[in-house]
Amino acid sequence: MLHIFGRYFFPDAIRGEYDTPEAHLDLIRALASPESSGIIFPRGFAKSTWERIDTLHDVVYGLEPLVVFYADTGENAAIHIDWVKSQLEDNAELRYVYGNLVPDRKGGKGGRKWNSRRIKTTNNVTVIGGIAGKGRGINIGGHRPTKVVVDDGETDDMVRSAMRRETYWRWLNEVIDPSLDKERGRMKVVGTIIHPKCAVRRYFEEKGGILRRAIEGGKSIWPEYWSLADLFRKRDGYMGADGKWRLGIGAKAFSQEYLNEPLGDDLTMFRLEWVDNNTWEPGDLPKLPLMDVVMALDPAAGESSLADDYGACVIGRDRSTGIRYVLWSGKYQGGIGSVTTDKEGNKVRTGAMLWFHDIYVAWNPTICGIEASMTVQAFWQLVRDSGEYRVRKLAPSMGVGGKNAAKVERAKLVEPLVEQGRVKFSPAQGTLYEQITCFPSPGVKDDVFDSFMHANSLLDAGDAKMIETKPTVTGTSRIKTRNF
């Protein structure tokens, strides 16, 4: 019943008129369970709030003689203790129901401790704060801890070092665990997965517990506070009411902090250095008439702000060296648009149709592959029926030539080319950079990456045929002189 206790006594901490989300009930049950466990929860989803309420609940009911709370710093541990302390001092409703648990004497020899590091209430419950990874086990007046909570004890700097990760792991298992009360002591290791081998993940795998992500089954686990739109804005950024762009935290940070899916190089197919070390500048490009140029497009399945993006990629392959240059890549979000004819007989395009047309005219590819499935047939049909473009239909998550392959399998065909520096990228193409270095991850959009893979498969299938050209078009100039 902790959620009722929390809502009644702490309306300032738990706002909103809605039923407690299932994810928070899951968190509450995990904190109160009598076993040691790992609790993995997304950042910003009220984890710390419920931890404080859980501690205070243990205090007022006298459930735990000795509670120890560890955080990454002494300041963060003190924030937890100070909140519990201030509620016991100033929350009138709490004091009315449970009585005054604040001791008369504050410190001093023979008195009860009452500060930011340690408190002892009149019903003989002691709560102590400490720094994770430091110190020995605790024994107060013959009492060993019956409950230890280690909250976000790991830092980004710590987990980068295998030695520091192991030292921290040994502290949990060889220092804190043996110090627990023999009969009923348990430890709750709480946090987010900031590294594939971080302690909270290892503890969860060994002891059990819960693992929750901000988005599960395509839905937010706390929709009343974090809607899907809010989460995507947090990741991707958004335009503020003042017309200024607010930066998002990016796919990598979002995947780690909100989805508990850290994207280290050991989890992604395309390493950062493969892309960073193989970039091109305008002066590096071969003359465009000497390259086979292909374009691929991955249409969006819907038109809402939460839908996928349209992703497009243009790649040129040097006929003499075989090196591939990602000439352009980008995304578009919005409606499919239309193509109409004005009074003068000129075509007027809007939406994604205009976006696509401008890219096509700018690069004039030998062939343009367009992914088409049940959900994106409309875009393919509009482009095909116009008769203006050299296009080929591509099946979703497939290469060309009828080879049915999952995205990961298809990516394996291009992975060695990228690793060996046979694909060159532009530093200006930030969206592709983010998506390729995060792949595969369920929390990162991959529309531009999909178009990149499709463009490569068109080259591999031999669809970029030799063409006659008029001489000397170089750099990233518009291609106006190619003859087909």
N, C-alpha and C positions, 0 to 999 in steps of 0.2 A: 504493500500500500504506500510505498515511498512517493509515488507520483501524486497521491492525494495530499499527503503530508507537505510535499513541496509546494503544490499549488495553493494550499490554504495559507501557509505561513509566510511564503516568499513571493507574493505577486509581482514585486519589482524585478525579481530574477527570472520568473517564468511568466512571460507576457502572452496575451492572446486568448481568445475564447475558442478553443478547439480541444478535441480529445487528445490526450497525450499520444504522440506518434508511436507506432509499434517499435520503431528503432530505439526510442528512448526507454520503452518498457524493457526491451532486450538488454539495454545498457544497465538499467536498474537491477534487473535480475542477476546480471553478471557480477555487479559490485556487491550484492548481498549474499551471493552463494557461498556456502561453507568451504569450497575448495579453492586451492590456488589456481589461477587461470590467467590467460592473456586476453586483453581487451583492446581490440583494434578498431578505432573509430575515426571518421574523417575530421579534419581540422575545422573549427568554427561551428560545430554541431552540438554545442552545449555540454560537451563531455565534462569540462571542469566544473560547470555549474552543478551538475548532478553529483559529482564527486564531493563537493562541499556540502550539499544537502545530505548526502549519505553519511558523511562524517558527523554532521550535527544530529542526525537521527540516531546514530550510534551513541552519541553523548547523552541526549535527553532521556533515552530509554535505558541507559546504563548497560548497553549490550556488549561493549568492548572495554575491558579495564585499561588497555594500553593500545592506542592507535598511533602508527607512525606514517607520516606522509613525506615522501621524497620527491623532489623536483630537480630540474637540471641546475638551478641556482638557488642559493639561500633566499634571495629576494622572492622568487616564485613560490618557494615553500612558505615564506612568511605571509604572502598574499592569501594562501589557503587558511593558515592559522588565524590571521587577522579577521577574515570574514566570519569564521566560526565564533571567534571571540566577540566580535561586534554584535552578532545576532543574539548571543547570550546576554549581552549587556543592554541592548537597546530595543530589541523586538518585543513590544508590549504584549502582543498576542501569544508569543512563544512563552514568555515569562508567566503570563496568566495561567496557561494550561499546565506547564511543567514546573512552575516555581522558579525561584531565583537560584540558579546554579553557580553564580559568580561568588567566589570566596570573598570574605571581608578583608582579609589581609592580602596585600599584593606584594609577593616576594618577601625577602628577608629570611633570616635563619628560622627554621621551624615553620615557616609559612608555606602557602601554596604558590607555585609558579603561575604567573599570569602575564605573559608577554608574547611577542611575535614568534618566538622559537618553541615555546612550551607552555601549555596551560594544564591546570588540574582543577576540575570542577568539584563542587561540594558533594556530588554523588560518586566521587572517587574514580572518575574517568580522566586519564591523562592522554593528551594529544601532543605529539612532538613533530616538528618539522626538521628535515635534513636535506643534504645535497646528495643526489644520486651518484653512486660510484665512489663515495668517500666514507670513511669511518668504519667502525666495527659494529657488531650487533648491540642491541640496547636491552638493558635489564634495569627496571626502575622498581625499587622496593620489593625485589623478589619476583616481580612480574615481567614476563617476556611478552613481546607484542603478540596479540591475538589477531591483529589485522595490520598489514603493511600495504600501502598503496604507493606504487612508483609511477609517477605521472610524467610522461614525455621526458624521461631521464636521459635520453640520447640526443646528441646534437649533430648537426651536419658535419662539423669538423671531426667529431669523434668517429663517426661511422665510416669515414673515408680511410681510416687506418685499421688494417686487420688486427694489429697488435692491441690497439685501444678497444676495439670491439670485443676481443677475447678477454681483456682485463675486466671490462665491464660485465661480461657474461659470468666470469668467475666470481665477481663481487656479489652478483645476485644469488648464485648457487652455492658458493662456499663461505659467504659471510652472512648474508641476510637470511637465507633459507634455514640454516642451522640455528639461527637465533630466535626463530619463531616458537611460540608456546607449543609444547609437545602435544597437547590434547586437541586444541582447536585453532592453532595458529595457521594463517594462510596469507598468501601474497597475491596482490593484483598488479600485474605489470600492464600499464595502460599507455597507449600512444598511437602514432601513425607509422606506417612502414616507410621509413625514409631511406632504406637501403635493403636490397634483397637479403642480406645476411644480418640485419639488425636484430637486437635482442628481443624486442617485443614480438617479432614474427617467430623467432626460434622458440620463445616461451609458449606462444599460442600453439605451435605445432607439437610441442612436448606435453603441455598440460591441458590443452583444449581451451575453450572460451568462446568469444564471438569475434567475427570479422565483418564489419559493415562498411559499405561504400556509399558515397553521397548519391550516386545514381545506381539504382539496381532495377533490372527489368525495364529500362527505359524511363523510370520514374524517380523523382527525388524521394529520399527516405524521410524528409522533413518538409513537405510541400508548403506548409503554412508559413514557413520562414524563408526557406530556400527553394523557390520554384525552379523548374528547369531553365526558364529564361534567365533567372538570376545567376544560376550556376554557369551558364554559357557566357553571360556577360562578364562574370568573374574570370573566366578562362580567356575569352577572345577580346575583351574590351567593348566599349560602346560609346556612342555619341551622347554627350550630356545635354541637358536642356539649354545650356549656354552656348551650344554649338562647338564645344571643345571635345576632343577625343580623349576618353579615359582609357588608359592602357590596362589590358588584362594581365594576368600573371603568366600566361603562356601554357601551352599544352603539357610541357614537362613538369612544371611545378604543380599544375592542377592534377595531373595523373598521380603524383606522389601524395599531395596533401589532402586531396578530396576523394580519390579513388583507391588509395592504398596500393597503387601499382607503380612503384619507382621504376624509372626508365634508365637504368644504368646501361653502359655499353655491353654488359654481359647479358642483357635482356633484349636488345634491339638487333635487327639484322644488319643495319647499315651504320657503321661506326662514325662518330663525329669527325675523326681525322680523315676518313676517306673523302668526305665532302669538303672539309676545310682545306685540305691539301691539293684539291683538284678544282680550281676555279679558273674562269677565263675573264679577261678584260677585253673591251672592244678591239684593241689592237692585236689580240691573239687570234681572232677568228679568221679562218680561211675565207676566200671570196665566196659569197653565197652561191653563185652559179656553179661552184665546184662541190657543192654539198647536196646530198639527198635530204630534202626537208619534208618531214611528216608532222601531222597535227593529230592530237587525240582529245576527245572531250567526254567527260563523265557528267551527264545531266543530273540535276536535282530531282528527287522523287516527290517534292512538294514545294509549296510556295510560302509557307509561314516562316517566321523568323527562327523557328526551331528546326526547320528542315535542313537537309544536307545542302551544301553549296554546289553550284556548277563548278567543275574543275577543268582546266584546259592546260595543255602542254604542247610546245613546239620544239622539236629536236632536229638538228641538222647533223648529218654524218659526213665527214670528210671522205670523199671517194678514194683519195690516195692513201690515207693512213688508217681509215676505219674508226677514228676517234669521233665520239658523239658529243655534241655541244647542246646543252639545254638553252635554246635561244630565248624562250619566253615561257613563263608559267604563271598562273594566277587563278583567282576564283571570283565568282559572282553569286550574289544571293538576291533573289527576287522572283517575280513572275516570269512565265515563259514568254510573254509578250505576243506580238503579232506582226504580220507583214501585210501592208495594204498599199494601194496605189492612189496617188493624189491626182488632181485634175490634169496635171501636165504629163501624167503617165509614169512618174517617178515612184519607185518603191519607198515606202516609209516603214521603218522597223522600230520596234520598241522592245524593252525588257531584255531577256536573255538572247532573243534572236538578233538584236542589234549588237549586243556584246560579242556574240559568236561571229557575226559577219565582219565586224571591225578587225578581229584577230585574224580571220581567214584572209581578208583582203591585204592586211599588212604583211603576211608571211607567204601567201600564195603557195600552200603546200602541194606536193605531188599527190598526196592522198590524205584524207582526214577520216579517222576512225571515230565513230560515235557509239558509245555503249547504249544498248537498248534492251529493256526488259519490260515486263508487264506494267511497271509503274512509271516508266519514262518513254513509252512509245510515242507520245504526242510530239515531243521535241524532234525525235528522229524522223517522224513522218513529215513534219513541216519542212525540215532541211532537205530531205530526199525529194519531196514533191516539188520543191521550188525549181529544181533542175539547174541551179546556179553553181553547185559545188561538186567537187570530186570526193565522194564520201563512201565509206564502207561501214556496214553494221557490225558492231562488236557485241558479243554476249557478255553479260556481267561476270566478273571474277574468272574470266577465261582469257587465254591468249587467242591468237588467230589460228586458222586452219583446223578448227574443231577440237582442239586439245582442251578438254575440260580440266581445269586446275583451280584449286583454292588460291586465294591471294598470296599466301605464304609460298606455295609451290611455284607460282608464277614469279614471285619476287626472287626466288632462288636462281632463276635464269639470268637475272640482271645483276645480282649481288656480286659475282666475280668481276664483271665489267667495272662496277663502281670501285671495288676493292683495288683493282689493278690500275686505276686511273684512266680507264678507257672512256669514262663519261666525265665531262667537264660541266661545272655548274656556275651560275652567275651569283655573286654575293648579294645582289639586289633581290633575289627571289626568296624572300623570307618564309613565305607560306610553304613552299616545297621543301625548303631546308628543315623546317620544324616537323613536317609530316614524315619525311623520309628518315630522319634521325630518331623518330619516336616509334616507327613501325616495327612490330605490330603492337598496338595498344587499343583496348576497347574504349578508352576515354579520349582519343584523339581523332578528329575528323581526318579522312584520308582521301577526299575527292580529288585533290590536286595530285597526290601520290598515285591514285588510280590512273589518272590520265597520263602521268609519266610512265607507268608500267605499260599502258596500252600503246603509247608512242613507240616504246622500245620493241614491243612485240610486232608492230607494223614493220619496223626495220628488219627484224629477224625473219619475218615471213617473206621478205623480198618485195613488198608492195611499193617501195620507194624506187621507181624505175628511173633510168637515165632519161633526161629531157634535153631538148635543144634550148640554148639560152643565147641571149644577146650579151655582149661582153661587159665586163667590169661593173658589177654591182657588189659593193663591199660593205663590211661592217654590219651595222644593224639597220641599214637604210631600208626603206620600203621597197618591196620587190615589185616593180611595175613593168619590167621588160622581159619577163619569162614567157616563152612560147611553148605551148603544149600541142 
